[in-house]
Amino acid sequence: MTHLSDTEFVDLIDGALAASRQAHLDACAACAARAGALREALGDVAAVPPAEPSPLFWEHFSARVSAAVDDDAAHPGYRGWTRLRNPAVAWAVAASMATVLMVGALWRAMTIPARPASAPIVSQAAVPEERAADDLDADVAWAIVRSAADGLEWDDAHAAGMTARPGSAERVVQELSGEERAELARLLESEMKRSGA
């Protein structure tokens, strides 16, 4: 085991040393010697009576406190706000804040590219040509999703937090391009015909 740290010696003096560390202190001669030296030093300090300050200290202390109280009474409130009462300073602060806001807006506009309204969310390059036929039964990704959701009940999915937030489907449909909306309508119609709805 390691020797007692400085904080553990403070705990020892305060009587709050852990039992496992007390066992180390009892077995370790180096730690016991250091603890004895600390106890002896504390005893020496306790034997010395506290020194009284000079009688002039209390007179000067009283005068300093009185001067500070008088100064605060003469100038109430935070002195920094009084500078804003000057119209030139107030206008300078307002102009600085407006400049910072405009620079932030320009920086954001320059670093975040705007997406055109007609641009699809998923680029057409990311969709392989063979998926254009939309054969969901042959699609490997949908097969994984179907097998994962095969034994999943609606109540279990809802309890796990796998539900759509209100309006989320509408939001997604609004972001689709015209071609994507037409394809979605075609898929929904073929699925409804297939299921007999």
C-alpha positions in Angstrom: 0.0 0.0 0.0 1.1 3.6 -0.6 2.0 6.0 2.2 -0.6 8.5 3.4 -1.1 11.6 1.2 -1.1 15.1 2.5 -4.9 15.2 2.4 -5.1 11.9 4.3 -2.9 13.5 7.0 -5.4 16.3 7.2 -8.2 13.7 7.5 -6.2 12.1 10.3 -5.9 15.3 12.2 -9.6 16.0 11.8 -10.4 12.4 12.9 -11.9 11.4 9.5 -9.3 9.0 8.2 -10.7 5.9 6.5 -10.3 2.6 8.5 -8.2 1.0 5.8 -5.8 3.9 5.8 -5.7 3.9 9.6 -4.6 0.3 9.4 -1.7 1.4 7.1 -0.8 4.1 9.5 -0.6 1.6 12.4 1.7 -0.7 10.3 3.9 1.9 8.7 6.7 3.5 10.8 7.3 6.4 8.3 3.7 7.4 8.3 3.4 7.1 12.0 6.5 9.3 12.5 5.1 12.0 10.2 1.7 11.9 12.0 3.5 12.2 15.4 5.5 15.2 14.1 2.2 16.9 12.8 0.5 16.3 16.2 3.5 17.8 18.0 3.5 20.9 15.7 -0.2 21.4 16.3 0.4 21.2 20.0 3.1 23.8 19.8 0.9 26.1 17.8 -2.0 25.7 20.2 0.3 26.6 23.2 1.1 30.0 21.7 -1.5 32.7 22.7 -2.9 34.7 19.8 -1.3 38.1 19.3 -3.5 41.1 19.8 -3.4 43.8 17.1 -2.0 47.2 17.9 -4.6 49.7 19.4 -4.1 51.9 16.3 -5.4 49.0 14.1 -8.9 49.4 15.4 -8.9 53.1 15.0 -7.6 52.9 11.4 -9.9 50.0 10.6 -12.9 51.9 11.9 -11.9 55.0 9.8 -11.4 52.9 6.6 -14.9 51.2 7.1 -16.5 54.6 7.6 -14.9 56.0 4.5 -16.0 53.0 2.4 -19.6 53.3 3.6 -19.6 57.0 2.9 -18.2 56.5 -0.6 -20.9 53.8 -1.4 -23.6 56.1 -0.1 -22.4 58.9 -2.3 -22.2 56.7 -5.4 -25.0 54.1 -5.3 -25.2 51.4 -8.0 -22.7 50.0 -10.4 -20.5 52.7 -11.8 -20.1 51.0 -15.2 -23.8 51.6 -16.1 -23.4 55.4 -15.6 -21.1 55.5 -18.6 -24.0 54.3 -20.8 -25.9 57.4 -20.0 -23.5 59.3 -22.3 -25.2 59.2 -25.7 -22.0 58.8 -27.6 -21.1 55.7 -25.6 -24.6 54.2 -25.9 -24.5 54.7 -29.7 -21.0 53.2 -29.9 -22.2 50.1 -28.0 -25.3 49.7 -30.2 -23.3 50.1 -33.4 -20.8 47.5 -32.1 -23.5 45.0 -31.4 -25.2 45.6 -34.7 -21.8 45.0 -36.5 -21.2 41.8 -34.6 -24.7 40.5 -35.6 -24.3 41.4 -39.2 -20.8 39.8 -39.4 -22.3 36.7 -37.8 -25.2 36.6 -40.3 -22.9 37.1 -43.3 -20.5 34.4 -42.0 -23.3 32.0 -41.6 -24.7 32.8 -45.0 -21.3 32.3 -46.7 -20.5 29.0 -44.9 -23.8 27.2 -45.1 -24.8 26.6 -48.7 -28.5 27.1 -49.5 -30.3 24.1 -50.9 -32.5 25.0 -53.9 -36.2 24.2 -53.4 -36.2 21.8 -56.4 -33.2 19.8 -55.3 -34.0 16.4 -54.0 -33.0 15.4 -50.5 -31.2 12.2 -51.8 -29.0 12.8 -54.8 -29.8 10.7 -57.8 -26.2 9.6 -58.1 -26.5 7.8 -54.7 -29.3 5.6 -56.0 -28.0 2.7 -58.2 -29.6 2.2 -61.6 -30.8 -1.4 -60.7 -33.0 0.0 -57.9 -35.0 2.1 -60.4 -37.4 -0.8 -60.8 -38.3 -0.5 -57.1 -38.3 -4.3 -56.6 -38.6 -4.1 -52.8 -38.7 -7.9 -52.5 -35.3 -8.2 -54.1 -33.8 -5.2 -52.2 -31.2 -6.5 -49.6 -31.6 -3.4 -47.4 -35.3 -3.8 -47.1 -34.9 -7.5 -46.5 -32.8 -6.7 -43.4 -35.4 -4.2 -42.2 -38.2 -6.7 -42.8 -36.3 -9.5 -40.9 -35.5 -7.1 -38.0 -39.1 -5.9 -37.8 -40.7 -9.4 -38.4 -41.4 -10.2 -34.7 -41.8 -6.5 -33.6 -45.3 -5.6 -32.3 -46.6 -2.1 -32.6 -46.9 -1.7 -28.8 -43.2 -2.8 -28.4 -42.1 -0.3 -31.0 -44.1 2.5 -29.4 -42.7 1.6 -26.0 -39.1 1.7 -27.4 -39.8 5.2 -28.8 -39.9 4.2 -32.5 -42.8 6.4 -33.4 -43.2 9.3 -35.8 -43.6 12.7 -34.4 -46.8 14.5 -35.4 -46.4 16.2 -38.8 -43.1 14.4 -39.6 -44.5 12.6 -42.6 -46.0 15.8 -44.0 -42.7 17.6 -43.5 -40.8 14.9 -45.5 -43.4 14.9 -48.3 -43.1 18.7 -48.6 -39.4 18.4 -49.1 -39.7 15.9 -52.0 -39.2 17.1 -55.5 -42.0 16.7 -58.1 -40.5 13.5 -59.5 -40.1 12.1 -56.0 -43.7 12.9 -55.1 -45.0 11.2 -58.3 -42.9 8.1 -57.5 -44.3 8.1 -54.0 -47.8 8.3 -55.3 -47.2 5.5 -57.7 -45.7 3.3 -55.0 -48.6 4.0 -52.6 -51.1 3.2 -55.3 -49.4 -0.1 -56.3 -49.2 -1.1 -52.6 -52.8 -0.3 -52.0 -53.8 -2.4 -55.1 -51.6 -5.2 -53.9 -53.0 -5.3 -50.4 -56.6 -4.9 -51.7 -57.3 -1.6 -49.8 
